[in-house]
C-alpha cells in the first residue's frame, strides 16, 4: 500500500492560521493524503477534528540558541559585505546584559560572530546548530516518532522556530524528505532562517529570488512558488456577516462610515497611541464639519498593553475598539495564539470599513483582496517614546522596496494632512487601489485563494 502520510510540523502557534484554520487540511485529505499535525502548540487540534501527534518535549540544546543568534549576526554581516547596504544593521536586536546568564549568552554570541563571520564560518555555525540538536532528548524522541509513523514527508509551517530543528534533522537523518514554508513577506532579509529543509515553499517569484539571493546554497528546483494561505479566508463568502449583523454585534452606528485603524506592536511602533490620537482628532474635526465617520480600532493581536487606554477614553465617541480574538496561553509573545473566530472577525472588519490606516503593515494586502486602499503613517511625533526610533527606519526596510509605485498606498506625512487624506480616500481613490493590486500581485502568487492547492501540488511532486 502506498505511503501517503504527511507530517505537518507546527513548531509554534504562528502556523495555525495558515494550516489549521484554512482549507489546507481538508484539501490534503481530498488529495488522498493521510495528514497528521505534529503539534508543538498548546492547542488541542483533535478538538477541531484533526489527526495530531503532540510533541511533549521540545527542549533545545542550550548551545543551539547561542549558535542561532550568531548565525543571524553573521548572515547580516555578510549581507552588508555583499551589498554595501547598512540597512541590514537595523535588523539586529540589542544584546542583553541584564543578568549573568544573558551577559554570558551575549558575550558568547559576539565572540562566535567575530570568529565565524565568513562564508565558511557561517557553514560551520550552521553545522554546529545541527550537531548540537542531535544531542538532545527532543531529537531522540523525534527519531522514535518518525520511525514508528513513517511519514513520506515532513512539512514545517515556518522557517523561524528553533523548535523545528530537531524534528527536521531527525527526518533528514532517516532519509525522509522535508520542506518548509517561508512565513512572512519580510522574513528573508531579516536573516530569520533557522530551519534548513530539502524544499522550500514561498509566496511569489519575488520571494523565490530573495531566497536564492540570501541562501545561494539552495537549489532553484527545490523552491516552489505557492502563495500563502494567509489570504484565503478573505475569499470565503460563507463567513461574511451582513452589515446589519456586524454593526449590531459590535454596537456600531449604522449611519456612520468606519475607518479601520490597525495597531502595531510596541517594538515596531512605540508611538502608535499618538498616531491613533492624531487620526481620531482628524475624524472628530471632520465630523464637526458635517461628516459622519467612526474608527474601528483593531490592535496588534500580541499587544495586550494598556498604552491605548487614554486615547480610547478620550475619543470613545469616535473610536470603537474591536479586539482580535486571540488566546493567551502563556507569557511570551509566541504563546498568544490565533483562533479561527478571529479570521472571520478580520474578514468582516475589512468588508465593513472603508479603508485601513496603519504604519507599514501587511494589512495593505488584506485590504487589497477587497479592492480597498491603505493609508501609511509617515511622520514622527514630537514627543517620541523612544528618541532614536523613526518611521524612516521602518520604511527603509528591504521589503518596502518591493513597492512598484510609491502611490500603492496613501501617505500621511503630517498630523495636519490627515483630514485631507481621509477625504481624498473616501472619494474612490482608484489609482491607489490599482497600484496596491500591482504590489499585491508581486508579493503573493495569484489567484491568492488557491495557495493551499498549490502547496499540495508541490507536495505531490516531491513525494513522487
Secondary structure as a PSIPRED ss2 file (coil, helix, strand):
# PSIPRED VFORMAT (PSIPRED V4.0)

   1 X C   1.000  0.000  0.000
   2 X C   1.000  0.000  0.000
   3 X C   1.000  0.000  0.000
   4 X C   1.000  0.000  0.000
   5 X E   0.000  0.000  1.000
   6 X E   0.000  0.000  1.000
   7 X E   0.000  0.000  1.000
   8 X E   0.000  0.000  1.000
   9 X E   0.000  0.000  1.000
  10 X E   0.000  0.000  1.000
  11 X C   1.000  0.000  0.000
  12 X C   1.000  0.000  0.000
  13 X H   0.000  1.000  0.000
  14 X H   0.000  1.000  0.000
  15 X H   0.000  1.000  0.000
  16 X H   0.000  1.000  0.000
  17 X H   0.000  1.000  0.000
  18 X H   0.000  1.000  0.000
  19 X H   0.000  1.000  0.000
  20 X C   1.000  0.000  0.000
  21 X C   1.000  0.000  0.000
  22 X C   1.000  0.000  0.000
  23 X C   1.000  0.000  0.000
  24 X H   0.000  1.000  0.000
  25 X H   0.000  1.000  0.000
  26 X H   0.000  1.000  0.000
  27 X H   0.000  1.000  0.000
  28 X H   0.000  1.000  0.000
  29 X H   0.000  1.000  0.000
  30 X H   0.000  1.000  0.000
  31 X C   1.000  0.000  0.000
  32 X C   1.000  0.000  0.000
  33 X C   1.000  0.000  0.000
  34 X E   0.000  0.000  1.000
  35 X E   0.000  0.000  1.000
  36 X E   0.000  0.000  1.000
  37 X E   0.000  0.000  1.000
  38 X E   0.000  0.000  1.000
  39 X E   0.000  0.000  1.000
  40 X C   1.000  0.000  0.000
  41 X C   1.000  0.000  0.000
  42 X C   1.000  0.000  0.000
  43 X C   1.000  0.000  0.000
  44 X C   1.000  0.000  0.000
  45 X H   0.000  1.000  0.000
  46 X H   0.000  1.000  0.000
  47 X H   0.000  1.000  0.000
  48 X H   0.000  1.000  0.000
  49 X C   1.000  0.000  0.000
  50 X C   1.000  0.000  0.000
  51 X C   1.000  0.000  0.000
  52 X E   0.000  0.000  1.000
  53 X E   0.000  0.000  1.000
  54 X E   0.000  0.000  1.000
  55 X C   1.000  0.000  0.000
  56 X C   1.000  0.000  0.000
  57 X C   1.000  0.000  0.000
  58 X C   1.000  0.000  0.000
  59 X C   1.000  0.000  0.000
  60 X C   1.000  0.000  0.000
  61 X C   1.000  0.000  0.000
  62 X H   0.000  1.000  0.000
  63 X H   0.000  1.000  0.000
  64 X H   0.000  1.000  0.000
  65 X H   0.000  1.000  0.000
  66 X H   0.000  1.000  0.000
  67 X H   0.000  1.000  0.000
  68 X H   0.000  1.000  0.000
  69 X H   0.000  1.000  0.000
  70 X H   0.000  1.000  0.000
  71 X H   0.000  1.000  0.000
  72 X H   0.000  1.000  0.000
  73 X H   0.000  1.000  0.000
  74 X H   0.000  1.000  0.000
  75 X H   0.000  1.000  0.000
  76 X H   0.000  1.000  0.000
  77 X H   0.000  1.000  0.000
  78 X H   0.000  1.000  0.000
  79 X H   0.000  1.000  0.000
  80 X H   0.000  1.000  0.000
  81 X H   0.000  1.000  0.000
  82 X H   0.000  1.000  0.000
  83 X H   0.000  1.000  0.000
  84 X C   1.000  0.000  0.000
  85 X C   1.000  0.000  0.000
  86 X H   0.000  1.000  0.000
  87 X H   0.000  1.000  0.000
  88 X H   0.000  1.000  0.000
  89 X H   0.000  1.000  0.000
  90 X H   0.000  1.000  0.000
  91 X H   0.000  1.000  0.000
  92 X C   1.000  0.000  0.000
  93 X C   1.000  0.000  0.000
  94 X C   1.000  0.000  0.000
  95 X C   1.000  0.000  0.000
  96 X C   1.000  0.000  0.000
  97 X C   1.000  0.000  0.000
  98 X C   1.000  0.000  0.000
  99 X C   1.000  0.000  0.000
 100 X H   0.000  1.000  0.000
 101 X H   0.000  1.000  0.000
 102 X H   0.000  1.000  0.000
 103 X H   0.000  1.000  0.000
 104 X H   0.000  1.000  0.000
 105 X H   0.000  1.000  0.000
 106 X H   0.000  1.000  0.000
 107 X H   0.000  1.000  0.000
 108 X H   0.000  1.000  0.000
 109 X H   0.000  1.000  0.000
 110 X H   0.000  1.000  0.000
 111 X H   0.000  1.000  0.000
 112 X H   0.000  1.000  0.000
 113 X H   0.000  1.000  0.000
 114 X H   0.000  1.000  0.000
 115 X H   0.000  1.000  0.000
 116 X C   1.000  0.000  0.000
 117 X C   1.000  0.000  0.000
 118 X C   1.000  0.000  0.000
 119 X H   0.000  1.000  0.000
 120 X H   0.000  1.000  0.000
 121 X H   0.000  1.000  0.000
 122 X H   0.000  1.000  0.000
 123 X H   0.000  1.000  0.000
 124 X H   0.000  1.000  0.000
 125 X H   0.000  1.000  0.000
 126 X H   0.000  1.000  0.000
 127 X H   0.000  1.000  0.000
 128 X H   0.000  1.000  0.000
 129 X H   0.000  1.000  0.000
 130 X H   0.000  1.000  0.000
 131 X H   0.000  1.000  0.000
 132 X H   0.000  1.000  0.000
 133 X H   0.000  1.000  0.000
 134 X C   1.000  0.000  0.000
 135 X C   1.000  0.000  0.000
 136 X C   1.000  0.000  0.000
 137 X H   0.000  1.000  0.000
 138 X H   0.000  1.000  0.000
 139 X H   0.000  1.000  0.000
 140 X H   0.000  1.000  0.000
 141 X H   0.000  1.000  0.000
 142 X H   0.000  1.000  0.000
 143 X H   0.000  1.000  0.000
 144 X H   0.000  1.000  0.000
 145 X H   0.000  1.000  0.000
 146 X H   0.000  1.000  0.000
 147 X H   0.000  1.000  0.000
 148 X H   0.000  1.000  0.000
 149 X H   0.000  1.000  0.000
 150 X C   1.000  0.000  0.000
 151 X C   1.000  0.000  0.000
 152 X C   1.000  0.000  0.000
 153 X E   0.000  0.000  1.000
 154 X E   0.000  0.000  1.000
 155 X E   0.000  0.000  1.000
 156 X E   0.000  0.000  1.000
 157 X C   1.000  0.000  0.000
 158 X C   1.000  0.000  0.000
 159 X C   1.000  0.000  0.000
 160 X C   1.000  0.000  0.000
 161 X C   1.000  0.000  0.000
 162 X H   0.000  1.000  0.000
 163 X H   0.000  1.000  0.000
 164 X H   0.000  1.000  0.000
 165 X H   0.000  1.000  0.000
 166 X H   0.000  1.000  0.000
 167 X H   0.000  1.000  0.000
 168 X H   0.000  1.000  0.000
 169 X H   0.000  1.000  0.000
 170 X H   0.000  1.000  0.000
 171 X H   0.000  1.000  0.000
 172 X H   0.000  1.000  0.000
 173 X H   0.000  1.000  0.000
 174 X C   1.000  0.000  0.000
 175 X C   1.000  0.000  0.000
 176 X C   1.000  0.000  0.000
 177 X E   0.000  0.000  1.000
 178 X E   0.000  0.000  1.000
 179 X E   0.000  0.000  1.000
 180 X E   0.000  0.000  1.000
 181 X E   0.000  0.000  1.000
 182 X C   1.000  0.000  0.000
 183 X C   1.000  0.000  0.000
 184 X C   1.000  0.000  0.000
 185 X C   1.000  0.000  0.000
 186 X C   1.000  0.000  0.000
 187 X C   1.000  0.000  0.000
 188 X H   0.000  1.000  0.000
 189 X H   0.000  1.000  0.000
 190 X H   0.000  1.000  0.000
 191 X C   1.000  0.000  0.000
 192 X C   1.000  0.000  0.000
 193 X C   1.000  0.000  0.000
 194 X C   1.000  0.000  0.000
 195 X C   1.000  0.000  0.000
 196 X C   1.000  0.000  0.000
 197 X C   1.000  0.000  0.000
 198 X C   1.000  0.000  0.000
 199 X E   0.000  0.000  1.000
 200 X E   0.000  0.000  1.000
 201 X E   0.000  0.000  1.000
 202 X E   0.000  0.000  1.000
 203 X C   1.000  0.000  0.000
 204 X C   1.000  0.000  0.000
 205 X H   0.000  1.000  0.000
 206 X H   0.000  1.000  0.000
 207 X H   0.000  1.000  0.000
 208 X H   0.000  1.000  0.000
 209 X H   0.000  1.000  0.000
 210 X H   0.000  1.000  0.000
 211 X H   0.000  1.000  0.000
 212 X H   0.000  1.000  0.000
 213 X H   0.000  1.000  0.000
 214 X H   0.000  1.000  0.000
 215 X C   1.000  0.000  0.000
 216 X C   1.000  0.000  0.000
 217 X C   1.000  0.000  0.000
 218 X C   1.000  0.000  0.000
 219 X C   1.000  0.000  0.000
 220 X H   0.000  1.000  0.000
 221 X H   0.000  1.000  0.000
 222 X H   0.000  1.000  0.000
 223 X E   0.000  0.000  1.000
 224 X E   0.000  0.000  1.000
 225 X E   0.000  0.000  1.000
 226 X C   1.000  0.000  0.000
 227 X C   1.000  0.000  0.000
 228 X C   1.000  0.000  0.000
 229 X H   0.000  1.000  0.000
 230 X H   0.000  1.000  0.000
 231 X H   0.000  1.000  0.000
 232 X H   0.000  1.000  0.000
 233 X H   0.000  1.000  0.000
 234 X H   0.000  1.000  0.000
 235 X H   0.000  1.000  0.000
 236 X C   1.000  0.000  0.000
 237 X H   0.000  1.000  0.000
 238 X H   0.000  1.000  0.000
 239 X H   0.000  1.000  0.000
 240 X C   1.000  0.000  0.000
 241 X C   1.000  0.000  0.000
 242 X C   1.000  0.000  0.000
 243 X H   0.000  1.000  0.000
 244 X H   0.000  1.000  0.000
 245 X H   0.000  1.000  0.000
 246 X H   0.000  1.000  0.000
 247 X H   0.000  1.000  0.000
 248 X H   0.000  1.000  0.000
 249 X H   0.000  1.000  0.000
 250 X C   1.000  0.000  0.000
 251 X C   1.000  0.000  0.000
 252 X C   1.000  0.000  0.000
 253 X C   1.000  0.000  0.000
 254 X C   1.000  0.000  0.000
 255 X C   1.000  0.000  0.000
 256 X C   1.000  0.000  0.000
 257 X E   0.000  0.000  1.000
 258 X E   0.000  0.000  1.000
 259 X E   0.000  0.000  1.000
 260 X E   0.000  0.000  1.000
 261 X E   0.000  0.000  1.000
 262 X E   0.000  0.000  1.000
 263 X C   1.000  0.000  0.000
 264 X C   1.000  0.000  0.000
 265 X C   1.000  0.000  0.000
 266 X C   1.000  0.000  0.000
 267 X C   1.000  0.000  0.000
 268 X C   1.000  0.000  0.000
 269 X C   1.000  0.000  0.000
 270 X C   1.000  0.000  0.000
 271 X C   1.000  0.000  0.000
 272 X H   0.000  1.000  0.000
 273 X H   0.000  1.000  0.000
 274 X H   0.000  1.000  0.000
 275 X H   0.000  1.000  0.000
 276 X H   0.000  1.000  0.000
 277 X H   0.000  1.000  0.000
 278 X H   0.000  1.000  0.000
 279 X H   0.000  1.000  0.000
 280 X H   0.000  1.000  0.000
 281 X H   0.000  1.000  0.000
 282 X H   0.000  1.000  0.000
 283 X H   0.000  1.000  0.000
 284 X H   0.000  1.000  0.000
 285 X H   0.000  1.000  0.000
 286 X H   0.000  1.000  0.000
 287 X H   0.000  1.000  0.000
 288 X H   0.000  1.000  0.000
 289 X C   1.000  0.000  0.000
 290 X C   1.000  0.000  0.000
 291 X C   1.000  0.000  0.000
 292 X C   1.000  0.000  0.000
 293 X E   0.000  0.000  1.000
 294 X E   0.000  0.000  1.000
 295 X E   0.000  0.000  1.000
 296 X E   0.000  0.000  1.000
 297 X E   0.000  0.000  1.000
 298 X E   0.000  0.000  1.000
 299 X C   1.000  0.000  0.000
 300 X C   1.000  0.000  0.000
 301 X C   1.000  0.000  0.000
 302 X C   1.000  0.000  0.000
 303 X C   1.000  0.000  0.000
 304 X C   1.000  0.000  0.000
 305 X C   1.000  0.000  0.000
 306 X C   1.000  0.000  0.000
 307 X C   1.000  0.000  0.000
 308 X C   1.000  0.000  0.000
 309 X H   0.000  1.000  0.000
 310 X H   0.000  1.000  0.000
 311 X H   0.000  1.000  0.000
 312 X H   0.000  1.000  0.000
 313 X H   0.000  1.000  0.000
 314 X H   0.000  1.000  0.000
 315 X C   1.000  0.000  0.000
 316 X C   1.000  0.000  0.000
 317 X C   1.000  0.000  0.000
 318 X C   1.000  0.000  0.000
 319 X E   0.000  0.000  1.000
 320 X E   0.000  0.000  1.000
 321 X E   0.000  0.000  1.000
 322 X C   1.000  0.000  0.000
 323 X C   1.000  0.000  0.000
 324 X C   1.000  0.000  0.000
 325 X C   1.000  0.000  0.000
 326 X C   1.000  0.000  0.000
 327 X E   0.000  0.000  1.000
 328 X E   0.000  0.000  1.000
 329 X C   1.000  0.000  0.000
 330 X C   1.000  0.000  0.000
 331 X C   1.000  0.000  0.000
 332 X C   1.000  0.000  0.000
 333 X H   0.000  1.000  0.000
 334 X H   0.000  1.000  0.000
 335 X H   0.000  1.000  0.000
 336 X E   0.000  0.000  1.000
 337 X E   0.000  0.000  1.000
 338 X C   1.000  0.000  0.000
 339 X C   1.000  0.000  0.000
 340 X H   0.000  1.000  0.000
 341 X H   0.000  1.000  0.000
 342 X H   0.000  1.000  0.000
 343 X H   0.000  1.000  0.000
 344 X H   0.000  1.000  0.000
 345 X H   0.000  1.000  0.000
 346 X H   0.000  1.000  0.000
 347 X H   0.000  1.000  0.000
 348 X H   0.000  1.000  0.000
 349 X H   0.000  1.000  0.000
 350 X H   0.000  1.000  0.000
 351 X H   0.000  1.000  0.000
 352 X C   1.000  0.000  0.000
 353 X C   1.000  0.000  0.000
 354 X C   1.000  0.000  0.000
 355 X C   1.000  0.000  0.000
 356 X E   0.000  0.000  1.000
 357 X E   0.000  0.000  1.000
 358 X E   0.000  0.000  1.000
 359 X C   1.000  0.000  0.000
 360 X C   1.000  0.000  0.000
 361 X C   1.000  0.000  0.000
 362 X C   1.000  0.000  0.000
 363 X H   0.000  1.000  0.000
 364 X H   0.000  1.000  0.000
 365 X H   0.000  1.000  0.000
 366 X H   0.000  1.000  0.000
 367 X H   0.000  1.000  0.000
 368 X H   0.000  1.000  0.000
 369 X C   1.000  0.000  0.000
 370 X C   1.000  0.000  0.000
 371 X C   1.000  0.000  0.000
 372 X C   1.000  0.000  0.000
 373 X C   1.000  0.000  0.000
 374 X E   0.000  0.000  1.000
 375 X E   0.000  0.000  1.000
 376 X E   0.000  0.000  1.000
 377 X E   0.000  0.000  1.000
 378 X C   1.000  0.000  0.000
 379 X C   1.000  0.000  0.000
 380 X C   1.000  0.000  0.000
 381 X C   1.000  0.000  0.000
 382 X C   1.000  0.000  0.000
 383 X C   1.000  0.000  0.000
 384 X C   1.000  0.000  0.000
 385 X C   1.000  0.000  0.000
 386 X C   1.000  0.000  0.000
 387 X C   1.000  0.000  0.000
 388 X C   1.000  0.000  0.000
 389 X C   1.000  0.000  0.000
 390 X C   1.000  0.000  0.000
 391 X H   0.000  1.000  0.000
 392 X H   0.000  1.000  0.000
 393 X H   0.000  1.000  0.000
 394 X H   0.000  1.000  0.000
 395 X H   0.000  1.000  0.000
 396 X C   1.000  0.000  0.000
 397 X C   1.000  0.000  0.000
 398 X H   0.000  1.000  0.000
 399 X H   0.000  1.000  0.000
 400 X H   0.000  1.000  0.000
 401 X H   0.000  1.000  0.000
 402 X H   0.000  1.000  0.000
 403 X C   1.000  0.000  0.000
 404 X C   1.000  0.000  0.000
 405 X C   1.000  0.000  0.000
 406 X H   0.000  1.000  0.000
 407 X H   0.000  1.000  0.000
 408 X H   0.000  1.000  0.000
 409 X C   1.000  0.000  0.000
 410 X E   0.000  0.000  1.000
 411 X E   0.000  0.000  1.000
 412 X E   0.000  0.000  1.000
 413 X C   1.000  0.000  0.000
 414 X C   1.000  0.000  0.000
 415 X H   0.000  1.000  0.000
 416 X H   0.000  1.000  0.000
 417 X H   0.000  1.000  0.000
 418 X H   0.000  1.000  0.000
 419 X H   0.000  1.000  0.000
 420 X H   0.000  1.000  0.000
 421 X H   0.000  1.000  0.000
 422 X H   0.000  1.000  0.000
 423 X H   0.000  1.000  0.000
 424 X H   0.000  1.000  0.000
 425 X H   0.000  1.000  0.000
 426 X H   0.000  1.000  0.000
 427 X C   1.000  0.000  0.000
 428 X C   1.000  0.000  0.000
 429 X C   1.000  0.000  0.000
 430 X H   0.000  1.000  0.000
 431 X H   0.000  1.000  0.000
 432 X H   0.000  1.000  0.000
 433 X H   0.000  1.000  0.000
 434 X H   0.000  1.000  0.000
 435 X H   0.000  1.000  0.000
 436 X H   0.000  1.000  0.000
 437 X H   0.000  1.000  0.000
 438 X H   0.000  1.000  0.000
 439 X H   0.000  1.000  0.000
 440 X H   0.000  1.000  0.000
 441 X H   0.000  1.000  0.000
 442 X H   0.000  1.000  0.000
 443 X H   0.000  1.000  0.000
 444 X C   1.000  0.000  0.000
 445 X C   1.000  0.000  0.000
 446 X C   1.000  0.000  0.000
 447 X C   1.000  0.000  0.000
 448 X H   0.000  1.000  0.000
 449 X H   0.000  1.000  0.000
 450 X H   0.000  1.000  0.000
 451 X H   0.000  1.000  0.000
 452 X H   0.000  1.000  0.000
 453 X H   0.000  1.000  0.000
 454 X H   0.000  1.000  0.000
 455 X H   0.000  1.000  0.000
 456 X H   0.000  1.000  0.000
 457 X H   0.000  1.000  0.000
 458 X H   0.000  1.000  0.000
 459 X H   0.000  1.000  0.000
 460 X H   0.000  1.000  0.000
 461 X H   0.000  1.000  0.000
 462 X H   0.000  1.000  0.000
 463 X H   0.000  1.000  0.000
 464 X C   1.000  0.000  0.000
